[in-house]
Amino acid sequence: MVQLIVGKKGKGKTKCLLDKVNTEVKNVLGNVVFLDRNTKHMFELNNKVRLIVVPEFMVENSDEFVGFVSGVISQDHDLQQMYFDGFLNIACLEGKDITSTIEKLGKLSEKFGVDFILSVSMDESELPEGVKGNVVTSL
């Protein structure tokens, strides 16, 4: 499953994402990973959540990002949830259509049983039609 938390920059998506991950980590049996663009939120995350700083791995486009996510999944057979803060930034999708990448994440989710929760800096009305059904929170 791919869930989107959407809203313009500064609306509180990161706080919502952090609250969600810290609540969910207590309830899930598997592992939880949080992908971000820096370590700014490291101390706000439960210590059971693995933080990965994506820019350290030189991801340059959305296909490389999907490959990177696939690599994380392949290394952790107990992975249950992945949270992406600043999805447009870490997936190199700012100003681009996100539909294809969301679809690929959906296929990975289905195949490997990993849930993806993404914060997307876009108003719900700006989203492509194909991904509007994935919105769980609009700020």
N, C-alpha and C positions, 0 to 999 in steps of 0.2 A: 504494500500500500504506500502511496505517495501522498503526503498531506502538505498543504501550503498554508503558511501564515503570511498574509499579505498586508501591505500598507506602505504609505510613503515613508521616506527616511525621517527618523525621529518620532515615529508614532508609538514605539514601545514593542516592536517585534522581538528584539533580542531578549528583553525581560520576560516576555511571554514564552519564548523558546527555552530560556534558562529555567523558568518555573516548571515547565512541562518536563524537561529532561530530569530535573531533580526530584520530581514527584514520581515519574515513571521508573527511574532506576531502582526504586524501592520495591516495585511490583513485578519487574521482569525477571525471568529466570536466566536469560542469556546476558551477553555483554552489550554495552552501550558505548557508542563512539560519537564525539562531537567535533565536527570539522569547522574551523574558523580561519580567519585571515591573520590572526595574531594571538598572543597569549593573554590579552587584556582581561578576559573573563575566567582565567584559570582558577582563581580562588573562589569564584562564585559557583563552580561546578562541584557536585558531590565527588569525593575521591574515588568512587567506583567507576566514574565516567572517564574514558580515555580521550584526551584532547589531542587532535592532530592539526598542526598549523600548515595548511595547504601550500602557501607560497614557498615554503622551504623545499618543496619537491618540484619546483620549476614547471608547474602545470601551465601550459600556454594557450590551450583552446578547449572547447567543450568536449571534444572526443578524447583528449588526453585526460580530462577530468573524469569521464565515465570509466576510462581504463584504470585510473587511480583508485576510484571507488571499487571497481572490480578486484583490484589487487588487495585492498583492505579486506574485502569479503573473503577472498581466497585464503587469507592468512588466519582467519578466525572463524572456525566452524560453529562457534557458540554465539556469533554476533546476532543480535535480535533487532537493534534499532540504531539508526544513524541520524544525527541532527546536523543540519547545515545552516550556519549563521552567515548571512551575507551571501546567499546562494549565487546571485548574479555576478558578484565579484569573484568568488572562489572558483566558479565554473566558467569564467571568462565569457559571460553571456550578457554583459551590460550593453543595452541598445540592440540586442539581437532577439530572434524568436526562440523561445524556450521550449516549444512544443516537442521537438525531437528528443531533446535531452530528458525531459520529463517522461516521455514514452519509454526511453531506454532504461531509466531508473525503475519504471513500473515493471518492465520485463525482468530486471534483476531482482526486484522485490518478490515477484511471483515465483521465480525459479529458486531463489535461495532463502526465502522466508524472512527477509530483512525489511523492516519498516523504515521509510525515509520521511523525515519531517524537516521542511525547508522554510526559512524565512526569506521572503522575496520582496524587495523594495519596489513595489509597483502597486498602484491602486487596483482594486479588483476589476474596475471597468476597463483598465488597460491590458488586462491579461488576454491571451489568445483564447478563443472559444473552447478549444480542445482541452484546456487545463482548468477551466473554471470549476469543473466538478470536483477537483481535488482540494478546493479551498475549505479549510476548517475554521479559520479565524481571519476576519477582515477588520483591520484597524483604521 
